[in-house]
Amino acid sequence: MTEVTDASGNIQESYTYSPYGQSLIFDDLGAPLTSSNIENPYMFTGRRWDDETGIYYYRARMYDPAIGRFLQRDPVGYADSMNLYSYAGNSPVNASDPLGSRIKWNWTGAWRSIRNNAGAFLVAAIGCAILPETALAALAGSFAAQILAAAGLAGLGWQAQQVLNRFRSKKLYDDPLTTEMLMNVFIGLGSIGLSFLRAAKARGRVRGYRAVSNAELDDIAEYKGFRPDPKGRSMEDKWFSETREGAEKFSNMYPELENIVEAEVPKSVYNKAYHHPNIDNTGPGFAIQPEQLPKVKPIIE
């Protein structure tokens, strides 16, 4: 909803919004208003707005544009994202969530970028093939920086610089959101395949890494395992990163999670877990359901 007109097509009120839906209202002369003079309740993405609370009604749940989050858990669970309260996958410029239950991505810009920059994407994909052992650590931030950093670790700095130069030559950095989304597809597919390959070699067990608070660490040590809800100290589902580096990145994002716990996960449990290719841009990980937690053994030195 951007304008309301009368029967003659004259504008009565107009509206502009931030990416997350905070609105500005203007009268017929373009002067700003504090609230709608015509009591129009339909605003951002055509959803009903409660002027008193500042909250939108999105059919399945309520949305607060001031914080860019839904106020209730996603009714479809982890189908769209590991964050059950995020709006449009935290990318409202590229997606929408008209019913509050399912993200709809706008792929127009993505396909245009593929068509116009096919050569750069091909080089990027080749770069991923050159560096399979570092793909797991390459899921966060700018793709070019990921390749450069990963290649440095692998002693392939020259190849990475060539990928970086090609990447910049197509000026893809002008559209970082689309670029990151597309590049994560390339690297994510390779990293998921690599993670499953490593799992198959682990003789029926895989390693997971979890960032935990001091309180949860004490609980793990006391009970020699993970519990669904240790006195409100964490969520019932337990998320684990596929790599220690991923868990360390997660810990850096949330300073209260200052400890990394390594765990052995039976392959049967791992296969039943919900897998995500890029947890909060820290790399691939998996969530274990509460009833499976007793089978997961922490490695406490």
N, C-alpha and C positions, 0 to 999 in steps of 0.2 A: 504494500500500500504506500504510494508516494503522493497521491493527490486525491482530493474529493472535489467534485464539480457539481454545479447545479444543472438543471435541465437544458440550459443554453450552452453548457460547456465552460462556464466561467469557474475559475478555481476559487473554492471557498477556503480550503486549507491545504497545505503541503507539508511533507515530512521527509526528513533525511535521517540516516542511521549510521552508526558505527558498524564495523564488521560483526560485532556480537550483539547488535540490536538496541543500543542506547539511542534514544530518539531526540530529534529537535523538531519542534512544531512551529509553523509559520501561518499567519493569517493571509487573507486574500491580497494584501499589499506587500507581503513578504516580511512583515514584522514578527519577531519571535514571540511565542506564547509559552506560558508555563504549563498549560494544559489545553485540551481541545475545547474551543468555543462551541463547537457543534456536537460535543459529546460523542465523538467517533471512538468506538472501542477497538477497532481493528487497525493494527499498526504493523510492526515488523513481521515480514513473511506472511502477512494476512492473518496473523493470530490475534486472539482477543487479549487486550491489555487491561490490567486492573490498575487504575490510576492511583488508588490509595496505597497499595502495597508495592507497586512498581514491578509486578510479576506478570509474565505471559502464561496463558493457558494453552498448552501444546497437545491437547487431546489425551495422550497417554500419561503426561506428567507436567509439572509446572517448571517454568524456566525464568531465571533471574539474570537479566542482561548486564547488571552492574558487576557481577562476578563471572559472567560467561559460562555458567554451569546450570544444569538441571538440579532441582531440589530433591528428586527421588531417583532411585536406582533405575538403570535401563531395564525395562520389562523383558527384553530379549536376552538379557545377560551379556556374555562376552562376545556375542556374534559380531559386533561392529568394532569394539575396542576393549582394551583391558581396563580403561577408565570408565566406570559405570555412570559417571555424572557429566562427562564432557559433552559439549555441544558441537555437532557437525565434525567430530574427529579433531577438534581444536584447529580446524581450518575452514572457517565460515566463508572465506573468499572462494574456496574451491568446492564447497559442499553445503548441503542443507539437511535439515531433519524436520520435515513438515509435520510429522505426527508424533515426534518425541520418542520414536521407537526404532527408526531405521534410517541410517545415513544414506543420502543420495549424492553421489559425486558428479561434478561437472567435468566431463572428460574432453570437452571441446578444445580447451587450451592445450591439454596434454597431447591430443592427436595432432594438433597443428605443430606443436613443438617437435614431435617425432618426424613428421613429414618434412619440415624445414631443416632439421638437423640430424638427418639419418646417419650421415658420416660420423659425426661426433659420438652418437650413441653406439655405433658399431665399434669404434675405437675404445669406448668405455667398456663395452662388453668383453672385448679382447683383453683389456686390462684386468678385468675380473678373472678371466681364464688364466692369465699369467700368474695370478696371486691367490690360488685356491686356499692355501693354508692360513691366509690372513683375512679371508672373507668374513669370518665370524665377527671380527673386531671392527668391521667397516660399515656398520649400519647407522651411525649417528652423524649428524651435521652435513657439511658440504661434501658432495661426492668426490670432487677433485682433491680436496684436502684428505679425504679418507684414503684414496688411492696413493697419494703422496706419502702419507704417514705409514701406511701398511707396507708399501714398497721399501721405504727406508728400513723398516724392521727386517725385511727379507733380503736386503742388500741389492735392491733393484731400483735405486733412485733414478737412474737415467731413464728407464722405461716409464716410470711414474711421471717424470717431468714432461715426457712427450705426450702422455695422456692429458696432463694438465694444460699444456700449450694448445692442444687441439680443442680441449674443452672450452678454454677461454676464447679461442679464435671464433667460435660460433656465438659468442656473447650470451651463453645460456645463464650466466650469473645475473642477467637482468630479470630472470623469472625464477628465483630460487625455490619457491614452493613447488611449482610444477617439476622443476629439475630434480629436487630431492625426492619427490614422490616417484618419478619414473626410475631414477637411479636405484632407489631402494627396492624396486621390483627386480632389476637386474641382479643386484647383489643379494637380495633376500632369497631369491630362488637358489642361488649357489650356496648360500650359507645354510639354508634349511636342508638341502641335500647333503652337505658336509656334516651337519649335526647328526642326521640319521645314519650316515656312514660310520661315524665315530661310535654311535650307540650300538650299532651292530657288532663292532669290534670289542665291545666292553664286557664280553662274556656274561651277558644277561643283566648287566648293571650299567648305569650311566651316572655321571657326576653332575650335581647341581650346586649352584652357589647362591646363597641368600643373604641380603643385607638386613641386619636385625638391630634392634635397640639393645641397650644394656639389660633392660627388664626381660626382654624375650630371650636374650642369651642366658641369663640366670635360670629362666624357666626350662630352657633346653637342657642345660647342665643338670638341673635337679631331677627332671623326669627322663633324661637320656633319650629325648626324642622331641618331635614337633607335636604340639597339641592344637586343635582347631581354634580355640579362643582362650588363650592363657590369661584369664582375668582381664580381658579387654585390651590386651597389649598388642594385638594384631588382628588382621582379618581371618575369617575361618579358612578360606582358600589360601594356600601358601604359594607365592610366586617364587620361582627360582630362575636365575640367569643360566644360560648354557656355559658361560665362561666366567672366570674370576674377574676379568677386566670389566665385563658387563655389570657385575654386582658392585664393583668399586665405583663405576660411573653412577649407578643408582644411589650408592651411599653418599657420593659427593653432592647429589641433588637434594638429599634429605639428611642434613647433618645429624639428626637424632638417631639415624641408622648407622652407627659408627663401627659395627662389627660385621665381618664376613664369615658365614658358616658354610663349610663344605659338607655335602651330603651324598650318600650313596642311594640311588633310586633304582629299584628293580625295573627291568625293561618293561614288564607287564604293566607297572604303574605309570611309567613314562609314556607308554603308548596310549593309555587312557586319559592322560592329562590334556588340558587345553593348551595348544601351542600358539605362540605369537611371534612373528618374525622380527619385531622391533619394539621392545617394551620401553616406552617413554624415550625413544631414541638412544637406548643403551645396548641394543643388540637382542638376539633371539632369546626366548625363555619359555617357561611352561608353568601352568598353575595346577597344583595337585588338590583334589577334592578332599574334604575332611575325613571321609571314611577310609581313604587310602594312606593317610599320614602315618599311622602306626608302622607301615612297612618301610618308611623312609628313615634311614639311619644317619644321624649327624656324625661327622668325623671331628671329634674334639681332642685336640692335642694336649 
